[in-house]
Amino acid sequence: MSGVDISYLGIMEQEWLLSAIRVTNTYPNGHHAVLMKEYFSAGKLTEKLINTIMTEQKAGSSKVIISADKISKYFPKEYNKQEIINIILQLLEDNWRNGGGR
């Protein structure tokens, strides 16, 4: 159903959404799509608002966000976001599996 609501967005807004999907590595759920459609219909949908909607936390869920500034010194400049995430997850997996965690 979210695809139907997204289809009502303009081309530019859909491009902003695609960019947000790539950055957040998440797809809009039904709630996100309805919100974006409502804001678009009211003429108030902006790229910043799309990013805010796409990064909102679901009730009861938790996120840990580490800014790139804090970890960039540990990775070569050529590494993209997904490569950095994969390395961090692998390091955590290796460390916790070998008794380094709790």
Buried (B, 14 or more C-beta within 10 A) or exposed (E): EBEEBBEBBEEEBBEBBEBBBEEEEEBBEEEBBBBBBEBBEEEEBEBEBBBEBBEEEEEEEEEEEEEEEEEEEEBEEEBEEEEBEEBBEEEEEEEEEEEEEE
